[in-house]
Amino acid sequence: MSLLTDLLNLNLSATTEKVIAEYIWIGGSGMDLRSKARTLSGPVSDPSKLPKWNYDGSSTGQAPGEDSEVILYPQAIFRDPFRRGNNILVMCDTYTPAGDPIPTNKRAAAAKIFSHPDVVAEVPWYGIEQEYTLLQKDVKWPIGWPLGGFPGPQGPYYCAAGADKAFGRDIVDSHYKACLYAGINISGINGEVMPGQWEFQVGPSVGISAGDELWAARYILERITEIAGVVLSFDPKPIQGDWNGAGAHTNYSTKSMRNDGGYEVIKKAIEKLGLRHKEHISAYGEGNERRLTGRHETADINTFLWGVANRGASIRVGRDTEQAGKGYFEDRRPASNMDPYVVTSMIADTTILWKP
């Protein structure tokens, strides 16, 4: 095993200019991350200089067997924390051989919104709070929980320390450092209210990069939990009952909101979000109705309300934003399994482009 570790840690740059590029894409379920690697002749830092590639879409639920080729378009490059050196992770989206986005490619539609001149001018910032649950591999029960049983009630676990309160910190810290190494704008981590549940935050990131960075961070977390022999769950309500669900609260601001007088812009944006509440909810993650019950720090799924410092609201405005008269707000509705390309672009579309 020591030899295996030595080989895994080989520094290729000492003997070759060639690098390994791990091409990553989103599979047919919308949550299954797939990847495969190829050798490049030398370092590449611009995604447009990377070759397109293809894969068997019939094996990922994205193409029929008789016409199975799906084309990968490289879109964002990150340093590879697993192979290190000059090796890279490449976030891709997916197209037919004719160049049309396949139906599960949510990035292409988001890129159109983010390239709109009105959206570009507003420089939309996002900070996404990704909650997730770590499960024991063979029984799919949260780590730290007794097999077939339950821990003590919620209360001691949020942001806690101690062997009886915090479970999986080695995975969480490994992920934090790996994301920083990769060049992802990860801004923090914390233990969540339900034991075995954690959160990391990505941002502030501008426009489409928020989606690229969150998906890359999810991929890195999948790889780390694979190594640790733990199952990663983005289910919005992994355990039924009196336990918090898992969300992906999305913090948002535009240039106008960040400037003097921005609070009035924020209030108008929230009003527009309320008018399209049903459309947003339908795109904010599968199974979200199990989470948005009006309990456990959520608003009811059918109710739209906002408030200052109110964690039971659909939209929360921070006290600092209210006091400064400018800043950002938090959309608390997205589920942990939401697609960040869909959510971020939809918020921009509704608040900037949509004219009710």
Secondary structure, 3 states (H helix, E strand, C coil): CHHHHHHHCCCHHHCCCCEEEEEEEECCCCCCEEEEEEEECCCCCCHHHCCCEEEEHHHCCCCCHHHCEEEEEEEEEEECCCCCCCCEEEEEEEECCCCCECCCCHHHHHHHHHCCHHHHHHCCEEEEEEEEEEEECCCCCECCCCCCCCCCCCCCCCCCCCCCCCCCHHHHHHHHHHHHHHCCCEEEEEECCCCCEEEEEEEEEECCHHHHHHHHHHHHHHHHHHHHCEEEECCCCCCCCCCCCCEEEEEEECHHHHCCCHHHHHHHHHHHHHHCHHHHHHCCCCCHHHCCECCCCCCECCCCCEEECCCCCCEEECHHHHHHCCCCEEECCCECCCCHHHHHHHHHHHHHHCCC
